[in-house]
Amino acid sequence: MNSYSKTEIFEFLDLVRNSGAINMYDGAKILISEYGITRNEAREYLIEWMRTYSERIHSDKGYEIGTKEGYDAFSAKRDEAGD
């Protein structure tokens, strides 16, 4: 891969999504343009960003992306909302 952190790229994708500037299915193109990464790297980042988006936006505890603690925080918020 490259020298960019996953967190940095995911935060960038969050900003792009929140701006509403593009359809996020085109997110790989903007990653290639912004970070100079390969098409395959961009797709891998985008797929993981999409797969983990829900658990990341619901975790306000600052847990690392994709960790059990982040998932547990997401699950707890989801369960609270369901009560």
N, C-alpha and C positions, 0 to 999 in steps of 0.2 A: 504494500500500500504506500501511502505518502506520509508527509510529515504533519499533516493536519489531524487534529484530534476529532474523534467521533462527536464529542460534545460540541465542539466548535461548528462542525458541519450541520449537526442537528439543530443547533440554535439558529444558524443561518436559514435553514429550511423552514423553521418555525416563523421567522420574520417574513420570509417570502410568502408563506401561506397566509399569515395574518394581514399582509398587504393586499391580498386578493389580486395581485398583478398577473398571475398566471395560473393555469390549471396545474395542479401538482403532479399530474401524470407527465408533465413536461419538465419536472424538477431535475431530472438527470442532465438535461441540456444546460440548465443554468449552473449546475455544479461544475460541469466541464468548462464552461465559460469563466466562471468566477475563480475556480481553484486549479484549473489546468490539469485535472485528473483524467484518467482514461474513461472511456464509455463504460467498461465493465465495473470499474471502481465506483463511478457515479451511480450506476444501477444498483450495486450492492448497498451503498449508503441509502439510496432512496427507498429501496425495498425494506430495509431494516427500520428506517425512519417511519414509514407507513405502518409497519407491523407493530411498532412500539409506541406510536403516537398517543393512543388513548391512555396507556398507563403513565406516560410521562407527563401529560398535561394535567392529570389528576393527582399527581404527587407534588404537594406543596412543601414537602419536607427536605427537598434538595438532595434526595438520594441519587446515587449513580444510576445511569440508564441501564435497564435490564437486570438489576439486582433483585434478590429476594426481598430486601427491605423496601425497594421501590414498588414492587408488586404488592407486598403486604399493605403498604400505605394506600395504594389504589384500591385494593379490596376492601379495606376498612371504610374508606370514603364511600364506595359504592354501596356497602351494606348499611351505612348510616343514612344514605339517601333513600334506601328502600324501606326504611322503618316508617 
